[in-house]
Amino acid sequence: MSKIKKENQVKKSKVNDDNFAFKSVIRSTVLGGIFFIVSILFNGEILEIFDTSIFFWNIIDSIIKVVFILLFFIFMIISMGNYKELTGKPLNFKGIILFSVLSLIQAFRNPIVFTFALVGLLILLTYLYLLQDN
């Protein structure tokens, strides 16, 4: 009798883990989408918060733009990684390159933002590469 209970509990916990992972995929995709939209608004200069004629505010504006680009990249990589884990497939290089290119396209209008976003992406990719299990 106790063996049946344990098997049912294992099946139930596996279903709960899969359900939690699926919810995590959805949450991180939504957050990535929000950061993408906000980044497009800031980097496309549709929405401006600061007067960029002053050097200090120009620096703050560039930092905010880079942070939104990197947050988009992080959350989309998390989302794709969780989805690939649910389906049992490894995270492929094409997806990482796709999100890297999408991140850099957001910053094409400002060379300072582009440079810092590129450096940030390279640091993040190096960190993720060193973190992975082989």
Summary of the structure (lengths in Angstrom):
residues: 134
radius of gyration: 19.6
end to end distance: 40.6
largest distance: 75.3
contacts: 355
relative contact order: 0.11
helix: 81%
strand: 0%
